[in-house]
């Protein structure tokens, strides 16, 4: 008998004619690691929440979800709470206490366990997850990666048999994300815990899965071993989901040399060396990518770049007089018509920098200019009318209405008094982002990716000259990221300056004009994407790691494919 059995599960959200889930049938055996993939809005989060009874969304449901042969609705409360664990996308939303060790003990205390047993289980989990060094810390002092590890450890302390994870690495930097996914593999392999993981970052996790379940339009498109799914999806590069596959699979699909498709960077390097290079002609044209990369300054002259749309000089900031400096003399410029991507690990000051640039956080040293005007000289509300707009890391902070449409109308009223103009503008933005179906949905009922799109739509209605975005690709599939990039191109052509704080190295390499690295509260380096990524050992794209030493200037899948095609010619 399968540990989890889903039979003909269909679900529709209130006041929606669109089925979020449509006759889902899936059996999960004990000990399996299932990877759930698909474009934003395909039903991944909705499906996971139906497995965790306490998080099941409100709406019209048909079919059944059975755990260990019992329908989820009929499970006794203790079994439902302890045996089915759930890790959310945002590390902040799941932490409920003030100290790390309090958080580890919280669930066990609520189960009514004796003090000695709680201490033993807490010590065991702290050792297993390597939490010893920050065991007594305040949760406020933890990085995003540490908070997500703490959430996972707190759930594992209750010894679940089934672990559900909904985009758990969305807010983690690449290093923290790798460590987190390695811990998931360890839990699955060493403890035998059944894992169902929804994820858009597929480079590391795709080859780890026992089965990959691909969702499309609320249905299961295919479910099989990673090799088989790679073969099915790689055969049709026109499919939306193809763009989100690991780099080795996408490169191989364009250059199908050899019988076996590589799944990992290591396999991809071996494939390039053993299968591709022997077939390339010896020509001087190889590895001639050139500098700089892509469309670094599309149409911008030096005159247009003479004055930045956004500029800071020697910004210093700390949250309290007694605290440490978070920003340490930050100076940067963002020009009209460019996308500047700011990268760096969790806790390096990126989000704090956006808070300063947006005027939310007040500085005592340094200066910020927006379109040549000091930030402090803008009158109340003036800054946010056609001048500057910001998408926070948690887009829920933007939502004030019961529906997505209501939120957009609220933003449009700030710009135009003409109702017809507002309606046309809202319709255009919703169509551009593909969120027409979400109009009557409550913003809090949306998936993480859908909330990102709704938040971005609200910002676009304000028509700002400077756009600040904190992790805008969080929860978005590759196809939606490409659509977001097209919006960026349009805004750039209209003269907007876009500053993107992101952990998404692939997005920055593909669509950024300049990249800047933050470390220890400072901007330590910047350059065009090829200059920035080609010289890095780890903090770079999967395509660059795969092609290092072979095509030294290749940083994207397109670059690697182009180099190979040059050689074939």
C-alpha positions in Angstrom: 0.0 0.0 0.0 1.3 3.4 -0.9 2.0 5.9 1.9 0.1 8.6 0.0 -2.6 7.9 -2.5 -4.3 10.7 -4.4 -7.4 9.7 -6.4 -9.2 11.9 -9.0 -8.5 15.1 -7.0 -10.0 18.2 -8.5 -10.2 21.6 -6.9 -11.6 25.0 -7.8 -11.1 28.2 -5.8 -14.1 30.3 -4.8 -15.6 32.5 -7.5 -13.3 30.9 -10.1 -14.4 28.8 -13.1 -10.8 27.6 -13.6 -9.8 24.3 -12.1 -6.6 24.7 -10.0 -6.4 20.9 -9.9 -8.0 18.6 -12.5 -8.3 14.8 -11.7 -4.9 14.3 -10.1 -4.0 10.7 -9.6 -0.7 10.0 -7.8 0.7 7.2 -5.6 3.8 7.9 -3.5 5.6 4.9 -1.9 7.3 5.1 1.5 10.9 6.4 1.3 10.5 8.1 -2.2 11.9 11.5 -3.0 9.4 13.1 -5.4 10.2 16.3 -7.2 7.2 18.4 -8.2 7.8 20.8 -11.1 5.7 23.0 -13.5 5.2 26.6 -14.4 3.9 29.1 -11.9 0.1 28.6 -11.3 0.1 25.0 -12.5 -1.2 23.7 -9.2 1.9 22.6 -7.3 1.3 24.6 -4.1 -2.4 23.8 -4.2 -1.7 20.1 -4.4 0.8 20.2 -1.5 -1.6 22.1 0.7 -4.3 19.5 0.1 -1.9 16.9 1.6 -1.4 19.0 4.8 -5.0 19.2 6.2 -4.3 22.3 8.3 -3.2 24.2 5.2 -5.8 23.0 2.8 -7.3 26.0 0.8 -11.0 26.9 0.9 -12.9 26.0 -2.3 -14.8 23.2 -4.1 -13.0 19.8 -3.9 -13.7 16.5 -5.4 -11.7 13.2 -5.1 -9.7 12.1 -2.1 -6.2 12.2 -0.6 -5.3 9.2 1.6 -2.4 9.0 4.0 -1.6 5.4 5.1 -4.9 4.3 3.8 -6.9 6.9 5.7 -8.5 10.0 4.1 -6.7 13.2 5.2 -9.9 14.6 6.7 -10.4 11.6 8.9 -6.8 11.4 10.4 -6.6 11.9 14.1 -5.1 15.3 15.0 -1.9 13.9 16.5 -1.1 11.9 13.3 -2.0 14.8 11.0 0.3 17.2 12.9 3.3 14.9 13.6 3.5 12.5 10.7 3.0 15.1 7.9 5.5 18.0 8.0 5.4 21.1 5.8 8.1 23.6 5.1 6.9 26.9 3.6 8.6 29.1 1.0 9.2 32.1 3.3 11.5 31.2 6.3 10.1 34.1 8.3 6.4 32.9 8.3 7.1 29.6 10.1 9.2 30.8 13.0 7.0 31.4 16.1 9.5 31.9 19.1 12.4 34.1 20.0 15.3 31.6 20.4 16.7 28.8 18.3 16.3 26.2 21.0 12.8 27.4 21.9 11.8 26.9 18.3 13.2 23.3 18.3 11.3 22.5 21.4 8.0 24.3 20.5 6.3 21.5 18.6 7.4 18.9 21.1 6.0 20.9 24.1 2.7 21.3 22.3 2.6 17.5 22.0 2.8 17.2 25.7 6.1 15.3 25.9 8.1 15.2 29.1 10.9 17.6 29.7 13.6 14.9 29.5 12.4 13.6 26.2 12.1 17.1 24.8 15.7 17.8 25.7 16.9 14.6 24.2 15.1 15.1 20.9 16.2 18.8 20.7 19.8 17.8 21.3 19.6 15.1 18.6 18.2 17.4 16.0 20.6 20.2 16.8 23.5 17.8 16.3 22.1 16.2 13.1 21.5 19.6 11.5 24.7 21.2 12.8 22.9 23.9 14.8 25.2 23.6 17.8 27.1 26.8 17.2 23.9 29.0 17.0 21.7 26.9 19.4 21.2 29.7 21.9 21.0 32.6 19.4 18.0 34.9 18.8 16.2 33.9 15.7 16.5 37.5 14.5 20.3 37.0 14.3 20.0 34.1 11.8 20.5 34.3 8.1 17.8 33.2 5.7 19.5 29.9 5.2 19.8 29.3 8.9 16.1 30.1 9.4 15.1 27.6 6.8 17.3 24.9 8.3 15.8 25.7 11.7 12.3 25.3 10.3 13.2 22.0 8.8 14.9 20.8 12.1 11.8 21.9 14.1 9.6 19.8 12.0 12.0 16.8 11.9 12.1 16.9 15.8 8.5 15.6 15.6 9.7 12.6 13.5 7.4 13.0 10.5 7.0 10.2 8.0 6.1 12.5 5.1 7.8 15.8 4.5 6.3 18.4 2.2 8.3 21.4 0.9 6.9 24.2 -1.1 9.7 26.2 -2.9 11.9 26.0 0.3 15.0 27.6 -1.4 13.2 30.5 -3.0 14.7 33.1 -0.7 18.1 31.5 -0.2 21.4 32.4 -1.9 23.0 29.7 -4.1 25.3 28.4 -1.4 22.6 28.2 1.3 20.2 26.6 -1.2 22.8 23.8 -2.0 23.3 23.2 1.7 19.6 23.0 2.3 18.9 20.6 -0.6 21.8 18.4 0.6 20.1 18.2 4.0 16.9 17.1 2.3 18.7 14.4 0.5 20.3 13.3 3.8 16.9 13.1 5.5 15.5 11.1 2.7 18.5 8.7 2.3 19.6 8.3 5.9 16.3 8.5 7.8 14.0 7.1 5.1 11.6 10.0 5.3 9.3 10.3 2.3 9.8 13.7 0.6 7.6 15.6 -1.8 9.4 18.8 -2.9 8.1 21.6 -5.1 11.0 23.5 -6.7 12.0 25.8 -9.6 15.7 25.6 -8.9 16.3 22.3 -10.6 20.1 22.2 -11.2 20.9 20.4 -8.0 17.7 18.6 -7.1 16.6 17.2 -10.4 19.1 14.3 -10.4 18.4 13.5 -6.7 14.8 12.6 -7.2 13.5 9.1 -7.5 10.6 10.4 -9.6 9.9 13.8 -11.2 6.2 14.7 -11.4 5.5 17.4 -14.1 2.3 19.4 -13.6 0.6 21.4 -16.4 -2.7 23.2 -16.2 -3.7 21.6 -12.9 -3.0 18.1 -14.3 -0.1 15.6 -14.1 1.6 15.7 -17.5 4.1 13.0 -16.7 5.6 11.2 -13.7 8.8 9.1 -14.1 12.5 8.8 -13.3 14.6 11.9 -14.0 16.2 10.3 -17.0 12.9 9.6 -18.6 11.4 13.0 -17.8 14.5 14.7 -19.3 14.0 12.6 -22.4 10.3 13.6 -22.7 10.7 17.3 -22.0 14.0 17.7 -23.8 12.4 16.4 -27.0 10.2 19.5 -27.3 12.0 22.7 -26.6 8.9 24.7 -27.4 7.2 23.5 -24.2 7.0 26.1 -21.5 8.6 23.8 -18.9 11.7 23.2 -21.1 13.2 26.6 -20.2 13.4 25.6 -16.5 15.2 22.3 -17.0 18.8 22.0 -15.7 21.4 23.5 -18.0 23.0 20.2 -19.1 19.7 18.9 -20.3 18.9 22.1 -22.2 22.3 22.2 -23.9 22.2 18.5 -24.8 18.7 18.9 -26.3 20.0 21.5 -28.7 23.1 19.4 -29.5 21.9 15.7 -29.2 25.4 14.1 -29.5 25.7 10.7 -27.8 23.0 8.4 -26.4 22.8 9.6 -22.8 21.5 13.0 -21.7 23.6 14.5 -18.9 21.7 15.5 -15.8 24.4 17.1 -13.6 27.2 19.6 -14.2 29.8 16.8 -13.8 28.0 14.7 -16.4 27.7 17.7 -18.6 31.5 18.4 -18.5 32.2 14.8 -19.3 29.8 14.9 -22.2 31.4 18.1 -23.6 34.9 16.7 -23.3 34.2 13.1 -24.5 31.3 13.6 -26.9 31.3 17.2 -28.2 34.9 18.4 -28.4 36.1 15.5 -30.7 33.4 16.5 -33.2 34.4 20.2 -33.2 36.6 21.5 -36.0 40.0 22.9 -35.0 39.4 26.5 -35.8 40.5 29.9 -34.4 36.8 30.8 -34.1 36.4 28.6 -31.0 36.1 30.4 -27.7 35.8 33.8 -29.3 32.8 35.1 -27.3 34.1 38.6 -27.2 33.5 41.3 -24.6 31.1 42.6 -23.4 28.2 40.2 -23.1 24.9 40.5 -24.8 23.0 43.8 -24.9 24.9 45.7 -22.2 23.8 49.2 -23.2 21.0 48.8 -25.8 20.8 52.1 -27.5 22.2 54.2 -24.7 24.8 56.8 -25.6 27.4 58.2 -23.2 25.4 61.4 -23.0 22.3 59.6 -21.9 24.4 57.9 -19.2 26.1 61.1 -18.0 23.7 61.4 -15.0 22.4 58.3 -13.1 18.7 57.9 -12.5 19.7 56.6 -9.1 22.9 57.3 -7.2 24.3 56.7 -3.8 27.5 58.0 -2.2 29.1 56.6 0.9 26.0 55.2 2.5 26.4 53.9 6.0 23.5 52.4 8.0 22.8 50.4 11.1 19.5 49.5 12.7 20.4 50.8 16.2 23.1 52.9 17.8 24.5 49.9 19.6 24.3 47.6 16.6 26.9 46.8 13.9 27.0 48.6 10.6 24.9 46.8 7.9 25.9 49.1 5.1 29.5 50.2 5.0 30.1 53.1 2.6 28.0 51.8 -0.3 28.3 53.8 -3.5 26.6 52.8 -6.7 24.9 54.2 -9.8 21.9 52.9 -11.8 21.4 54.5 -15.2 18.2 55.1 -17.2 17.7 52.2 -19.6 19.6 49.5 -17.7 19.0 46.6 -15.4 21.4 46.5 -12.5 21.5 43.1 -10.7 22.8 43.2 -7.1 23.9 39.8 -5.9 25.4 38.3 -2.7 24.8 35.9 0.1 22.0 36.1 2.7 22.8 38.8 5.3 25.2 40.9 3.2 22.9 43.9 3.2 21.1 43.7 -0.1 17.6 44.1 1.3 18.7 46.8 3.7 20.2 48.7 0.7 16.8 48.6 -1.1 15.2 49.9 2.1 17.6 52.9 2.1 17.1 53.6 -1.6 13.3 53.5 -1.3 13.3 55.9 1.6 11.9 53.4 4.1 15.1 53.3 6.1 16.7 56.6 7.1 20.4 57.1 6.9 22.7 59.3 9.0 25.7 59.2 6.7 25.8 59.4 2.9 23.4 60.6 0.3 20.9 59.2 -2.2 19.7 60.9 -5.4 16.7 59.9 -7.5 16.7 61.5 -11.0 19.2 64.1 -9.8 17.2 65.1 -6.7 18.1 64.3 -3.2 15.9 61.7 -1.6 15.3 63.9 1.4 14.0 66.8 -0.8 11.0 64.8 -2.1 7.8 65.9 -0.4 5.4 63.4 1.2 4.1 61.0 -1.4 5.9 62.7 -4.3 8.7 60.1 -4.4 6.2 57.3 -5.2 4.4 59.1 -8.0 6.1 58.4 -11.3 9.5 58.5 -9.6 10.3 55.3 -7.6 8.5 52.1 -6.8 9.7 49.0 -4.9 8.7 45.4 -4.7 9.5 44.0 -1.2 10.9 40.5 -0.6 7.4 39.6 0.7 4.9 40.9 -1.9 2.0 40.4 0.6 3.1 43.7 2.1 1.7 45.4 -1.0 -1.8 43.9 -0.9 -4.6 45.9 0.7 -7.7 44.6 -1.0 -9.7 41.3 -1.0 -9.0 40.7 -4.7 -6.1 41.1 -7.1 -8.2 43.4 -9.2 -9.1 45.6 -6.3 -5.4 46.0 -5.5 -4.6 47.0 -9.0 -7.4 49.5 -9.0 -6.1 51.0 -5.8 -2.7 51.6 -7.5 -4.2 52.9 -10.8 -6.2 55.5 -8.9 -2.9 57.1 -7.8 -2.0 57.8 -11.4 -5.2 58.7 -13.3 -8.7 60.0 -12.5 -10.1 58.8 -15.8 -11.8 55.4 -15.1 -11.6 54.3 -18.8 -7.9 55.0 -18.8 -7.5 53.1 -15.6 -9.4 50.1 -16.8 -7.4 49.9 -20.1 -4.1 50.2 -18.2 -5.0 47.5 -15.7 -6.2 45.1 -18.4 -2.9 45.7 -20.4 -0.7 45.0 -17.4 -2.7 41.9 -16.4 -2.5 40.5 -19.9 1.3 41.3 -20.1 1.9 39.3 -16.9 -0.6 36.6 -17.7 -2.7 37.0 -14.5 -6.2 37.6 -15.9 -7.4 34.4 -14.2 -6.3 35.8 -10.8 -8.4 38.9 -11.0 -11.1 37.8 -8.5 -8.8 35.7 -6.3 -7.7 36.9 -2.8 -4.0 37.8 -3.0 -3.2 35.6 0.0 -4.7 32.6 -1.7 -2.2 32.8 -4.6 1.0 30.7 -4.9 4.3 32.5 -4.3 4.9 33.0 -8.0 1.4 34.3 -8.6 1.9 36.8 -5.7 5.1 38.0 -7.3 3.3 38.7 -10.5 0.5 40.5 -8.8 2.9 42.6 -6.9 4.9 43.5 -10.0 1.7 44.4 -11.8 0.8 46.8 -9.0 4.2 48.5 -9.4 4.0 48.8 -13.1 0.8 50.7 -12.8 2.7 53.5 -10.9 4.9 54.1 -14.0 8.1 54.9 -12.1 11.4 56.1 -13.4 13.3 53.9 -10.9 12.1 50.4 -10.1 13.6 48.5 -7.1 12.9 44.8 -6.9 13.8 42.5 -4.1 13.9 38.9 -5.4 11.4 39.4 -8.2 11.9 35.9 -9.7 11.3 34.2 -6.4 8.7 31.4 -7.0 8.6 32.1 -10.8 9.2 29.4 -13.4 11.7 30.0 -16.2 9.0 30.9 -18.7 7.6 33.6 -16.4 11.1 34.9 -15.8 11.5 35.3 -19.5 8.2 37.2 -19.6 9.4 39.4 -16.7 12.6 40.1 -18.7 10.6 41.2 -21.7 8.8 43.7 -19.4 12.2 44.9 -18.2 13.2 45.4 -21.8 10.1 47.5 -22.5 10.6 49.6 -19.3 14.3 50.1 -20.2 13.4 51.3 -23.7 11.2 53.9 -22.0 14.1 55.1 -19.9 13.5 53.4 -16.6 16.3 52.3 -14.4 15.8 48.9 -12.8 17.7 47.6 -9.7 17.2 44.0 -9.0 18.4 42.3 -5.8 18.5 38.6 -6.6 19.9 35.2 -5.8 19.0 34.0 -9.3 22.4 33.8 -11.0 20.9 32.4 -14.2 18.5 35.3 -14.5 21.2 37.9 -13.8 23.5 36.3 -16.4 20.8 36.1 -19.0 19.1 39.5 -18.6 21.2 41.8 -16.5 23.1 44.7 -18.0 25.4 45.1 -15.1 26.0 42.9 -12.0 27.3 44.1 -8.6 28.4 41.8 -5.7 27.7 42.8 -2.1 29.8 41.4 0.7 29.9 42.5 4.3 27.8 45.6 3.6 29.9 46.8 0.6 29.8 46.7 -3.1 33.1 44.7 -3.8 32.9 44.3 -7.5 30.8 45.0 -10.6 30.8 44.5 -14.3 28.8 43.2 -17.2 27.5 39.6 -16.8 30.3 37.9 -18.7 33.1 39.8 -16.9 31.3 39.2 -13.6 30.5 35.5 -13.8 33.3 34.1 -16.1 36.0 34.6 -13.4 34.1 33.0 -10.5 34.6 29.5 -9.3 31.4 28.8 -7.5 29.3 32.0 -7.6 28.4 31.5 -11.2 25.9 29.8 -13.5 25.7 26.0 -14.1 26.5 26.6 -17.8 29.7 28.3 -16.8 30.7 25.6 -14.4 30.0 23.0 -17.0 32.1 24.7 -19.7 34.9 26.1 -17.5 38.3 25.5 -19.2 36.5 24.5 -22.4 34.7 27.7 -23.4 36.1 30.2 -20.9 33.7 33.1 -21.7 30.5 31.1 -21.8 28.1 32.0 -18.9 24.7 31.0 -20.3 23.3 27.9 -22.0 23.0 30.0 -25.2 26.7 30.8 -25.0 27.7 27.1 -24.7 25.4 26.2 -27.6 26.7 29.0 -29.7 30.3 28.0 -29.1 29.6 24.4 -30.1 27.7 25.6 -33.3 30.7 27.8 -34.2 32.9 24.7 -33.9 30.5 22.6 -36.0 30.5 25.2 -38.7 
